[in-house]
C-alpha cells in the first residue's frame, strides 16, 4: 500500500511511502506448451505449493509488527498444495530440466498429438501427483470431418469446396488441498485490496456489448442443418476443488465500516477511524467449513451468435440443436460439513463440533444464449435450474447457537473502539467441554 507524506516545505514535492501488508509465495511453477500448427494446441500450467501471509499492520492496526514476536504460522491465512522440499522435483518431469527426459538421454521425444490419447494420459490424478497445488490443462484440437474426402468437385460453388473442421476446446483446472483461514488480519487485508481497486474515477476498461437481433443471413439451408446435426463446436470448462477447509474466526478487530461502503459503490467518507490496540484472542472461537470435493462443469457453443442465428430461424428446431444453444452448468458438492472449532495458544484447532453433518448436493442450470433472438418463442425456456439435496441436517445446542451468534455479531456489529466483545468463559467451556479432560487456555 502507498500513501503520500506531507512535507514541511510548501514547494517540496510529495513523497510516496510504501508499506507491505501481504505476501504471496509460490514454488515449483511449470508452464508447458505443445503446438502442431492449427490442428493441435495444448498448454499445461501447474505449481507445487502456494501460500499467502500477513505482513506488518493494516489500517493502523499493528497486528503483525516485528516487535509482537508472533509466529509465522499465525500470519499464513492461505495455503495450498505441498512444500517443495517434501514434494521433490516432480514438477520438472519430462522437461529439459529433468535428467531422465528423452532429450537428455539422446532419445527422440514422442509427443501425444491426439485428444483421446491426451485425455487418457494426462488425468487429474497424474496432474496432482506431479504438482499438488494447481493443475491446468487446456486442449484445443481441429480435425477435418470425414466428409472431406467425398466432396463433389464438379460443383462450381467455392464455398462447398471448403472442408468442414471439427473444433473442440477443453479447459480443466484442479486445485489441491486448500486451507483458508479468514481471521480479522486476513479479511481486512483482502477487503483493503478490493477497496483500492473499487475506489477509482476512471472509466471501466470494458463495457458489456449490446445484443443485436439482426439476422446475419436468410433461413438456414438443409445442408447447414445437416452439418450442425453432425457436429457442433463446444467449449468445455471443468474446475475441481479437492479437500477444501475454510475457517472463519471470531473478529479480533473490526474496521469493516470503513471498507464495505466503498466496495458497495458508495463514496468513501473521510471520517476518522478509531484504531484499536491489537490483542490476540486466546482461545479464538471459529466456524469451519469442510468439503471433500467440488466439481464445476460449464459448456457453451464455441460460435454462439452464428449457431443461435441459424437455429432460431427454424420454425421447429431439432432438440439436439436447441440443446447446444444453451450454456450448461453443473455443480456437484461432495462431503460438505460445517461446525464449531477453537484455536488455542499453540495455533492448533480443536476437533470439529458438527453443526451441519456431512452431505452432498448438486445443481444443474442452463441459460439460453442471446435471449433476444428467442423473445418470440414462448415455447423455448430461457433458463432452467434443477437442485438436488438428498438430505440436510442442522443440529446445535443452545450454547453452540449463542457462540455462533457471538461470532456473527463480531463481524456484523460495530464495536467499541473496533475491539471485539469477549465471549464468556462459561459459554466457551460449555461448548468445547471434553468429558474427562481439562484444557488450560
Secondary structure as GFF3:
##gff-version 3
##sequence-region A 1 441
A	DSSP	beta_strand	2	5	.	.	.	ID=ss1
A	DSSP	beta_strand	15	18	.	.	.	ID=ss2
A	DSSP	beta_strand	22	36	.	.	.	ID=ss3
A	DSSP	beta_strand	40	54	.	.	.	ID=ss4
A	DSSP	beta_strand	56	58	.	.	.	ID=ss5
A	DSSP	beta_strand	61	64	.	.	.	ID=ss6
A	DSSP	three_ten_helix	66	68	.	.	.	ID=ss7
A	DSSP	alpha_helix	72	75	.	.	.	ID=ss8
A	DSSP	beta_strand	76	81	.	.	.	ID=ss9
A	DSSP	alpha_helix	84	87	.	.	.	ID=ss10
A	DSSP	three_ten_helix	90	92	.	.	.	ID=ss11
A	DSSP	three_ten_helix	102	105	.	.	.	ID=ss12
A	DSSP	alpha_helix	115	121	.	.	.	ID=ss13
A	DSSP	alpha_helix	124	130	.	.	.	ID=ss14
A	DSSP	beta_strand	134	144	.	.	.	ID=ss15
A	DSSP	three_ten_helix	146	150	.	.	.	ID=ss16
A	DSSP	three_ten_helix	158	161	.	.	.	ID=ss17
A	DSSP	beta_strand	165	175	.	.	.	ID=ss18
A	DSSP	beta_strand	178	182	.	.	.	ID=ss19
A	DSSP	alpha_helix	184	198	.	.	.	ID=ss20
A	DSSP	alpha_helix	222	230	.	.	.	ID=ss21
A	DSSP	beta_strand	234	249	.	.	.	ID=ss22
A	DSSP	three_ten_helix	256	258	.	.	.	ID=ss23
A	DSSP	alpha_helix	260	263	.	.	.	ID=ss24
A	DSSP	beta_strand	284	301	.	.	.	ID=ss25
A	DSSP	alpha_helix	304	312	.	.	.	ID=ss26
A	DSSP	alpha_helix	319	323	.	.	.	ID=ss27
A	DSSP	beta_strand	326	343	.	.	.	ID=ss28
A	DSSP	beta_strand	353	368	.	.	.	ID=ss29
A	DSSP	three_ten_helix	371	374	.	.	.	ID=ss30
A	DSSP	beta_strand	383	389	.	.	.	ID=ss31
A	DSSP	alpha_helix	398	412	.	.	.	ID=ss32
A	DSSP	three_ten_helix	416	418	.	.	.	ID=ss33
A	DSSP	alpha_helix	425	431	.	.	.	ID=ss34
###
